[in-house]
Structure formats: structure tokens, C-alpha cells
Amino acid sequence: MNTNVANQPDWGPEHLRRAIQAAGVSLWSWHVDTDVFLMDPHGYRLWDIGADGVVTFE
């Protein structure tokens, strides 16, 4: 097994964005103290929730 860093691909932010989009993945975050739950635009579409509404983890 070669663990040489020079042989590793150079994955940048644009590669990550493209991979997420191609996989249909949604990114989200939850602020535990306030129970605020945020998603990227794709997540709101997946769950059929308006981005202007309040969403909680529950």
C-alpha cells in the first residue's frame, strides 16, 4: 500500500461540490442550543419544505 502524499489526487472545493450534486446529497446543520435546523437548497427541495419556514430537528 502506497501512502505517498504526492500520489494522492488533489480534491478541491469544486470537486466536492460536483460530487455532492451528482450524488443528490443534501447538506444540513443543526444548532443544538437553539434547535435551528438549516439545509442547503437541495435539502429543502428534497423534503418539500420552504426555505423561508422554520425547521427544527424534531
C-alpha positions as CSV (number, residue, x, y, z in Angstrom):
1,M,0.0,0.0,0.0
2,N,1.5,3.3,-1.1
3,T,0.7,6.2,1.3
4,N,2.8,8.7,-0.5
5,V,1.0,12.0,-0.4
6,A,2.3,13.0,-3.8
7,N,0.3,10.2,-5.4
8,Q,-3.0,11.4,-3.8
9,P,-5.5,13.3,-6.0
10,D,-5.9,17.0,-5.5
11,W,-9.5,17.3,-4.5
12,G,-10.6,20.9,-4.1
13,P,-13.9,22.5,-3.0
14,E,-15.2,22.5,-6.6
15,H,-14.7,18.7,-6.8
16,L,-16.6,18.3,-3.6
17,R,-19.5,20.5,-4.8
18,R,-19.7,18.5,-8.1
19,A,-19.6,15.1,-6.2
20,I,-22.4,16.2,-3.8
21,Q,-24.5,17.5,-6.7
22,A,-24.0,14.3,-8.7
23,A,-24.9,12.1,-5.7
24,G,-28.0,14.0,-4.9
25,V,-26.8,14.6,-1.4
26,S,-28.1,17.4,0.8
27,L,-26.0,19.2,3.4
28,W,-27.6,20.3,6.7
29,S,-26.7,21.6,10.1
30,W,-28.4,21.7,13.4
31,H,-27.6,24.2,16.2
32,V,-28.4,22.2,19.3
33,D,-28.8,25.3,21.7
34,T,-31.5,26.9,19.5
35,D,-32.8,23.8,17.7
36,V,-32.4,25.7,14.4
37,F,-32.1,23.3,11.5
38,L,-30.7,24.5,8.2
39,M,-30.3,22.8,4.9
40,D,-28.9,23.7,1.5
41,P,-31.4,24.5,-1.3
42,H,-31.4,20.9,-2.4
43,G,-32.4,19.7,1.0
44,Y,-35.4,22.0,1.1
45,R,-36.5,20.6,-2.3
46,L,-36.0,17.0,-1.2
47,W,-38.1,17.4,1.9
48,D,-40.6,19.8,0.1
49,I,-40.1,22.4,2.7
50,G,-40.0,26.2,2.0
51,A,-36.6,27.7,2.8
52,D,-38.3,30.6,4.4
53,G,-40.0,28.5,7.1
54,V,-38.7,27.5,10.5
55,V,-37.4,23.9,10.7
56,T,-36.5,22.2,13.9
57,F,-34.7,18.9,14.4
58,E,-37.8,17.3,15.9
